């Protein structure tokens, strides 16, 4: 679903670029430009967000579940923790 209908926002962030390592593409959402990742094929989607935040999604290799990874920056540990919590709790990441 994320590959067919990628999000344009995530939490408080805008999705700037989408890296699809399975298709070897980086799509810039503001221009529509598509370039190559130049990396090996892998079933991973990486969403580059504004303010140096990101999230990556991939299926587990050993279990029937999706794994989500997040990165955010904040002005303090507490600020970063709050940003991370809002991002993780966005409805687009609620799978099931």
C-alpha positions as CSV (number, residue, x, y, z in Angstrom):
1,X,0.0,0.0,0.0
2,X,2.8,2.4,0.8
3,X,4.4,1.8,-2.6
4,X,1.1,2.2,-4.5
5,X,-0.2,5.2,-2.5
6,X,2.7,6.9,-0.7
7,X,1.9,9.4,2.0
8,X,2.4,13.1,1.3
9,X,2.6,13.9,5.0
10,X,3.7,12.0,8.1
11,X,3.0,13.3,11.6
12,X,3.8,17.0,11.5
13,X,6.1,16.6,8.5
14,X,5.9,16.9,4.7
15,X,7.3,14.1,2.6
16,X,9.9,15.6,0.4
17,X,11.3,12.6,-1.4
18,X,10.6,8.9,-1.6
19,X,13.3,6.4,-2.1
20,X,12.1,3.0,-3.3
21,X,15.0,0.6,-3.1
22,X,13.1,-2.2,-4.8
23,X,12.5,0.0,-7.9
24,X,15.8,1.8,-7.6
25,X,14.1,5.2,-7.7
26,X,14.2,8.5,-5.7
27,X,11.1,10.6,-6.4
28,X,11.2,14.3,-5.6
29,X,7.6,15.1,-4.7
30,X,8.0,18.8,-5.4
31,X,9.3,18.5,-8.9
32,X,8.3,14.9,-9.9
33,X,11.9,14.2,-10.9
34,X,12.9,10.6,-10.6
35,X,16.5,9.5,-10.2
36,X,18.3,6.2,-9.4
37,X,19.3,5.3,-5.8
38,X,22.4,3.6,-7.2
39,X,22.0,1.0,-4.4
40,X,21.3,-2.8,-4.5
41,X,17.7,-3.9,-4.7
42,X,15.9,-4.2,-1.4
43,X,12.2,-4.1,-0.3
44,X,12.6,-0.8,1.5
45,X,10.8,2.5,1.3
46,X,12.5,5.5,2.7
47,X,10.6,8.8,3.2
48,X,12.7,11.9,3.4
49,X,10.8,14.5,5.5
50,X,11.4,18.2,6.2
51,X,13.5,19.3,9.2
52,X,15.9,16.4,8.6
53,X,13.4,13.8,9.8
54,X,12.8,10.5,8.0
55,X,11.1,7.1,8.2
56,X,11.8,3.8,6.5
57,X,9.4,0.9,6.0
58,X,10.3,-2.7,5.2
59,X,8.8,-6.2,5.6
60,X,10.4,-8.4,8.2
61,X,12.5,-11.1,6.7
62,X,11.5,-13.7,9.4
63,X,8.0,-12.7,10.6
64,X,4.8,-11.7,9.0
65,X,5.0,-8.0,10.0
66,X,6.2,-4.6,8.7
67,X,9.1,-2.9,10.4
68,X,9.1,0.9,10.8
69,X,12.2,3.0,11.5
70,X,12.1,6.8,12.4
71,X,14.6,9.6,12.8
72,X,13.9,13.1,14.0
73,X,15.9,16.1,15.3
74,X,14.8,18.3,18.1
75,X,16.1,21.3,20.1
76,X,16.4,19.0,23.2
77,X,15.9,15.4,24.1
78,X,12.4,16.1,25.2
79,X,11.6,18.0,22.0
80,X,12.9,15.1,19.9
81,X,11.0,12.6,21.9
82,X,7.7,14.5,21.5
83,X,8.3,14.8,17.7
84,X,9.1,11.1,17.4
85,X,6.0,10.2,19.4
86,X,3.7,12.3,17.1
87,X,5.4,10.8,14.0
88,X,5.1,7.2,15.2
89,X,1.4,7.7,16.1
90,X,0.4,9.1,12.8
91,X,-2.6,7.2,11.3
92,X,-0.6,6.3,8.2
93,X,1.6,4.0,10.3
94,X,-1.2,2.2,12.0
95,X,-1.2,-1.1,10.2
96,X,-3.6,-3.9,10.9
